[in-house]
């Protein structure tokens, strides 16, 4: 078995693992990333494209914000609609802070290039990853590549390997508490090489269910429809998708919609999930390894970035000052923000979707809540504060 040593072993080569590795590099802390897929596979994933200011600042600190600033789109508000009614939540007015529309795939690409340019260590196509002695001061990770056994000794392990990864499951069942809500529908997403229907995102609550009009750039649009949890992509040919989308957005918006062949189409289930604690011994969970939010409000990547902020600063404090306060309070600080983000994502999802068990009364409550939000500046300010991102 070949072996090596690093200070932080990062499990998972998605955006949170890459961002943590790049930030640690900037402060002189060595790390190795283990990723079970290939680089091309990771970059093929189509994900959210709304980035909070806090994450923008982290990307700048990591030295990977140049292309985002050049190609991303600052959004100072978002549109909500129901029936033929549309109103706007003004981020600039209520918070003085925009969000950035820039695809998660592009963030990941920028981070990969940054790690490669600085000879960052990334092992791809790793198998049988096992976290060993995580409750001791001498943890190590064993794994295989193409049948060859390898070992990494380290000070700390960062579990950035997603909901299905090994990190969370390495915390004993007797210690780990999990909280979950499964939503009885999914999101059918379609990517098309067409101009966006609007320069801002449109969240629509219609009699036929939820829809979202989003974008990646001036000629690449991303649209979503609430669909049954049992639906398959093959059930939704392009023509059926576009017809349904038109039926769920105000007529004025539907009249401007430019359609085209789908570049990519997929269905994502919706769930809310949190595991506690987010630290066990020398293991720290980040992002989807610790929590999942429904995509309403685009908080998944941004909440992972907040975790990275807390962990990076805790590790920096440890290595520069030999002070454990930051890593000792990591789980507490991260979870405090996680639950607030969960609340917002749950509230926004309940507001905009149709549930199979909804009664006419509950439908009336949704409309009343939307009208209250439309007419009440305090409610709009609260939504804007949550949408652009809570402070770290």
Number of C-alpha atoms within 10 A of each C-alpha: 9 9 12 11 15 16 18 24 26 26 29 28 28 26 25 30 28 28 28 27 29 27 22 21 16 13 15 12 18 18 23 24 22 23 23 21 16 14 18 9 9 17 17 10 12 17 15 22 22 28 28 24 18 20 22 19 12 19 21 15 13 20 15 23 18 12 12 19 14 8 15 21 20 16 20 20 22 18 17 20 23 21 16 13 15 17 16 15 21 21 22 15 14 18 16 12 20 22 25 22 23 22 20 21 19 20 22 23 19 22 27 22 13 18 18 12 9 10 9 19 15 19 18 16 13 22 18 13 20 15 21 14 14 20 12 11 12 13 20 23 21 19 18 17 15 8 10 11 15 16 17 19 19 21 17 22 27 26 28 33 26 22 16 10 17 19 25 28 13 16 23 10 10 6 10 16 12 13 10 13 14 11 17 16 21 20 24 23 23 21 21 21 19 19 19 24 20 15 16 19 21 23 23 26 26 19 14 17 19 24 28 25 23 24 29 24 20 13 11 15 23 26 23 22 23 23 23 15 16 10 14 12 13 9 9 16 12 17 13 10 19 19 12 16 24 17 16 24 31 19 14 12 16 16 11 12 19 14 18 14 13 18 12 11 19 15 21 15 18 20 18 18 20 21 18 19 20 25 23 19 15 19 25 26 31 33 27 24 26 27 27 25 27 24 21 20 21 19 26 23 24 23 29 26 27 26 28 28 22 20 26 23 17 19 24 21 16 16 15 11 9 10 14 15 12 18 22 15 14 25 21 15 18 23 19 11 17 22 14 13 22 21 15 19 23 20 13 18 19 14 18 24 23 23 14 9 8 10 11 9 8 14 16 11 13 19 16 12 14 19 14 13 20 18 12 11 14 11 15 20 18 14 19 25 17 20 25 28 24 16 10 15
